Amino acid sequence: MVLFKRKPVRYLPHPYIDDQECDVWVISESNEVFVSYDAYLERMDFFKSKRFTCEVTGRSGLTYFDALRSELAGSKEIDEAFPQALREPVLRRVQFSTTSRIDNLVEEVFNEFKNDFYPGELVTVILDDSSRLNGRVRDKAKFAEIRGIDGGILRNAFSRYFVRLIDRPDEEALVDDQHIVRDRKIFTKQMLRSFIKNAVTREGWIGAPWLVKPEIAERFRIDTNVPPHLQHSTKVAAKKAEKRNSNVEQQDGMFGIWQPNKFPELKPAPKARKGHSHQHPHPERTLDPAAQAYHNFYHQNTPYVPPPMPDPGLLPRSWGHMQPPPQPPSDYPPYYANYLPPNQLAPNGHYYPPPVQPPAPQPVPLKQEVVVEIPPPPPSIKYPIEDLDVEPVRDGTHRPALKFVTKELYSDETLTKDAIPGLKGENIGLLLETWNTLNVYCQVLKLDSFTFDDFVDAMQFSSMEVDCELFVEVHCAILKQLVNSEADNEGAIQISLPDLPDSDEEEEEESEEEESKAPTPTPEPEYPAKRTRSSLNKVKFAEPEPEPVEEEVETVPHRAAEMFGEYDWISRLRKRDFKNGGWELVMVGLFHQLSGRPRLTDLCNKLLAHLAPLDAEPTIETARIQYSTMDINLRAEALQIICQLFLETKTVKDFLEDMSNTMTQYRKAKIEHQRARKEALARLKELQVERKLLAPEPEKSPSPVPELEEAMEVEHAGEGDVSIPDSEDEEPVVTRSLRRGTDRAAERKRKREEEQERKEKAAEAKQTKGSKEYQKVLKQIEKEREKVQAAEDAIIVVDSDLREADCPRTRVLGKDRFCNRYWWFERNAMPYGGLPDSSTADAGYANGRLWVQGPDDMEREGFIEISKQERDGYYRRFQMTPAERKSLEEGPTSLVNAKQWGFYDTAEDLDMLIGWLEGRGVRESKLQKELALQRDLIIKHMEKRAEYLLPREKSEEPPARMSTRTKTYVSDKSHRCLRWRNTTAVAEQGYRHVEPPPKPRPRGKKNQYVVEEKITSSAQSVLNKQGKPVTRQGTRYNF
């Protein structure tokens, strides 16, 4: 913007042209149009005078055209040199700033941004060995400060940056604020000053805010609506009100009483110019209000100054913004009608357009107090508020990148190391739900707890020779809860089952019955009782009724019904016949019967189409083979169905009721412990007061050591014996000494010792009486402290028991601003590291990940996908829509719906997430508080998981001896799920779930069972009297 006398040049408006054929003259640099050649020449002479200043470079003494070229060149240079990544944040920082001097503003902005970096910026990374590498900031994360319980700062806030190294394209550096710098030539105060001067403007009144130019603000979506408290009208109104209030206070004060009376102030009449007479022919004539307004307009003290014109590039092609002078009334003196001041002529030679007749003003009373209403300042926002109403933080940070278990959610295929092969996105929730259900109710199912990683590995494991014990035991344990055994309530069914679908035999019987029925003759048309020619024609030409269309019978895409005869799946389940494909066949029968439920028909048919295909024989071996070849998606859906059925059983309801009663007892115990702690603290407070009263008086400062005083006295006593020689040659002169000097010093020492001993005995006699009571109080204080500590330890134990007994629902940690849910499944209903006596308890974790679920459909439609009117209003406030804000603040890893899941598994990601959350929002303040409370536990189990998943060394592998003659051996190094054993079932019932229950021995042998074993080889091993296989040593005594 070219300056003239330190102010922007005011451009002339476009003239109103009636005749389209007339000639015009244009100055293209200023976009000004003239219809008068003289006015054009006058304006050109003005522009060619060397009185203009370039605002960017500050050079003065230039013509308008030279200054404009200098500004364009300087702006282009600044635009190329200033970092692109810093432009938007710097402009947002400067917008509406009220710092008056630009030097102070530049200093403030420079200090704020010199140690802050933004994505996309070129920086230099300083490695630990002091080497420097150039790179570009890819991502930025802020870490909030952590405060202790006492309020002290445990860790200051800091930022971390992911920098892609230019010289090493495949590597990235993760650095903090201390190991990253930018080039000194890129971000300097001089360059910052030039950029700010080129991009912002400011009005001339005191206290005016800096404003980003409209075209630049529109490019960076910066709000240009000046807040009310920064507007000029508000400032003027406030000053007027302040002045009026001060005048009222002076008039109401005591000082006005003593002011002397003064004559009214008289002013001399203005002198008239020579040759001009301002006397009116009707001096006593009273003018009406319209004439008075017209008279005041042309006879005001200051000449009329036209309003400032806007930038020529933004000028409208109309005269609507111009304000013409008022017209004289009809009864005004006629010689005023043709009078027009010279300054009312447009500079480009045109008069104003035909004016519009203003409405007659209303008569204003002489004394009327004008009340100026001052707009109140904007009310202070009381946080927390709705999360999406919080002002976005535009510093380049976004939520830390999520990790996914499905490849379809990754935008970069090189980052798919955590993806589960073949898993669909909508089945992640099924796996998490099923794993959580099995671990929460592991006591009811008699299962060892297991990690989520082992569970996923078991769901993927497929082998025809080797069975995964975790996979088999889970299915058998759930199936046993659906139907009781024969010995338990005669095998009662614990769930409601629909009727079986119509079998083929029933269809054949129905078809035979239909064939046996006599054919129904075609009915003749019925004639009306009163027959006329028209009625007979209607009956004759009536259209025949359409024959009922037989519904097409859908063909069943499986052969599940053919797999069962008299020995159905319920009978097999009652007998616990699970081995050699038995439990797989039970699953087929269960799905076949559940297909009668309309909600599960399609899903069950899809599962049965794989388990009992049309091109395979309907045998138990087919069911076993087909189940072993199922992919993880079908397995997850099948397991989720039987888990839902398990939750409907009476066993689960009784377990939840018992847990509810247990939690009630825990709460009562916690109240008792809290009461005991409160009583102990009150007693401890009383004992502390008593201890202070019985405490011995502090001893006085000890007197000087007698030995030192004696040495000083002896030294002073012997000073007269020998004189100090003045030189080395002079011998000391022996003088006369005092008699008995040493004896008097010894006497004083003896008296001093006796006095000290007497004082010590008196103090000891005084304290002997209270010392026993004091020691007694100290012992009581120690006991009360032990009681307080014991109560607090008990409360901690009860809280842990309450958390583990809270089984009815899995509690979510919270939601963020975009309604994403955050889950830590170890939070309730299970131990943090799984059951301590589990076969995989050495893993030390259960899930080990913080899971993030996308927003629900209703929440997405209410918060993100809003109506056009709400979207436009939101855009006016924040220059972005909620959907754009979600995309910007979540980064490349965004979740769209509730079927999509992501996770965090490192401490750095968790800290970055806590720092990203905004504490001023309702939802995120709760989530941030909960994450900060559980942070240490979450990080601990994340580290346990990372340690468990590391490849084991050969020295760490336990030695194992197993026979591989009849069974294929699969190492548990590649499949960790094979390490799991169901020790809980073996300890409680003596056998695994897949094994049939042992038959009791004959009478006389109590609590002993005979386990039936199938002979796998032709040669039967020899058993001794105890039923054990004979060893070499046993053969010696087997006669």
ABEGO torsion letter per residue (X at the ends): XBBBGGBBBBBBBBBBBABAABBBBBBAAAGBBBABAAAAAAAAAAAABBABBBAAAGBBGBBAAAAAAAAAAAAAAAAAABBAAAAAAAAAAABGBABABAAAAAAAAAAAAAABBBBGBBBBBBBAAGBBBBBBBABBBBBBBBBBAAGBBABBBBBBBBBBBAABAABBBBBBAAABBBBAAABBAAAAAAAAAAABBBBABBGBBBBBBAAAAAAAGBBABBBAAABAAAAAAAAAAAAAAAAAAAAABAAAAABBBBBBBBBBBBBBBBGBBABBABAABBBBAAAAAAAAAAABABBBBBBBBBBAAABBABAAABBBBBBBBAABBAAAAABBBAAABBAAGBBBBBBBBBBBBBBBBABBBBBBBBBBBBBBBBOBBBAAABBBBBAGBBBBBBBBABAAABABAAAAAABBBGBBAAAAAAAAAAAAAAAAAAAAAGBBBBBAAAAAAAAABBBAABBBAAAAAAAAAAAAAABBBAABGGGBBABBBBBBBBBAAAAAAAAAAAAABBBBBBBBBBBBABBBAAAAAAAAABBBBBBBBBBBBBBBABAAAAABBABBAAAAAAAGBABGGAAAAAAAAAAAAAAABAAAAAAAAAAAAAABBAABBBBAAAAAAAAAABBAAAAAAAAAAAAAAAAABAAAAAAAAAAAAAAAAAAAAAAAAAAAAAAAAAAAAAAAAAAAAABBBBBBBBBBBAAAAAAAAAAAAAAAABBBBABAABBBBBBBBBBGAAAAAAAAAAAAAAAAAAAAAAAAAAAAAAAAAAAAAAAAAAAAAAAAAAAAAAAAAAAAAAAAABAABBBBAEBBAAGBBBBBAAABGBBAAEBAABAAAAAGBAAGBBBBBBBBAAAAAAAABBBAAAAAAAAAAAGBBAAAAAAAAAEABBBABAABBBBBABAAAAAAAAAABBAABAAAAAAAAAAAAAAAAAAAAAAAAAAAABBBBAAABBBBBBBAAABBBBBAAABAAAABBBAAAAAAAGBBAABBBBBBBBBGBBGBBBBBBBBABABBBBBBAAGBBBBAAAAAABX
